[in-house]
Structure formats: structure tokens, C-alpha cells
Amino acid sequence: MESNLNKVLSMNRQQLSGQLYKYTNVMKGWQYRWFSVDAQGGLLSYYLCEPAGEDSSSSSHIVGSTPRGQVHLAGAVICPSDEDSKTFTVNCASGDMLKLRAVDARARQEWVDGLRAVVESHSNSTGTALPPRDQLAAHDAFGAARQQLQQTELSNAALARAIENLAGPLSSTDPDLLMVKALSAASTHCLLQCLGLLQRHQELVPDPRLEQSF
């Protein structure tokens, strides 16, 4: 597994350290950040930075020396987005999620391949049950599930706004409507917790084929 990690890192060394857009929130939208990967430690860090134009391989534009944020990649799900050819997400076993955008489709694939190699290396070192190909398939499935839940969260927010802005015969304080709003939010929260538990379970379950070899 280490040879696979070294191979990918040697092919994508620059792409594992460079500028990406990071989605911050609805108000601020996409913001430039400088990202770097500690392959040995399994850490993805990002820093405040100024846009560097076409030269995205230079780190001279980093603002400060302290990371703005840092996530562990062991057990993470790296998932290309269906919304365009540049966006991808890093869904961590801790529940943290980074929505990122590369400069083009090729850069996104290089980031995805490099990050998945790091994830694969560190997840296997902690006893991941699946072989590499199946593990990446599971990563894609987890990523797709998380994207669906994110859409569900948006729908819940729209439902809550619709109930709060009701006018006419129905009131926003109607007990049945309040129950619908509460159940919708609670169900989504429960599903997100279940997804996080499944990700951690995948990370910890030993491979039965290894047990049979003893």
C-alpha cells in the first residue's frame, strides 16, 4: 500500500499543495485557500491566501503561518461532485465536510487521486476491511449519500421558511405544522449521525480474511 501512495504522490506532488476554492457559506460563497497535504501524517491543512493568478504552485501568497483549518484524512470520503467538472468534497470520518473546487477537471482528478491514496494508506493502517478498489467504491457511495443528505437539509430549511411565512387560514404555530417541521429536522439529523457511524464502522472493522490466515 505504501508503494501505491508513493506512486501517486510522485505523480501529483504539486497538486497536493496548491490553491483551491473552498465553499465557506451562503453569504461568503467561494473563497481562495492554500491547501497542503501531510501524506505521512494523513492531514489536510488549509491557509488564508491571496490569489496567485496562473502560478498556483508558489506558496509566497500564504497569509500567516498558522493553518486556518486542518482535517484528518483517515476514513475520509473523497467524492467528485456531479454539479460540475471542477468541484469535489472531502467528507471526514469526524463528520467535517470540505467542499472544494479546482481550476479545471484535470486538476480535480489529480487532487482526488492524491487524496484517495493518502486516505487508503492511513485507513488500511488502522484496519480498514475493504481492498483498495472496493474501498474507493464505498467512498463514492458514502459521498453520494452525504450529498443527498445535504440536499435534504436544504429542503428542510425551505420547509421551515415556508411554514414560518404562512399567511391565510393556516398559522405558523399550528401544532401539526410544528410537528412536521420538528420531525423533518430530527429525521435528517438522525440520518447524518447514522452515516457518520457507518463511516467509523467501516474504518474499524477488521478484515475477516486476515483473521482466517492465523
Disulfide bonds with the S-S distance in Angstrom:
none
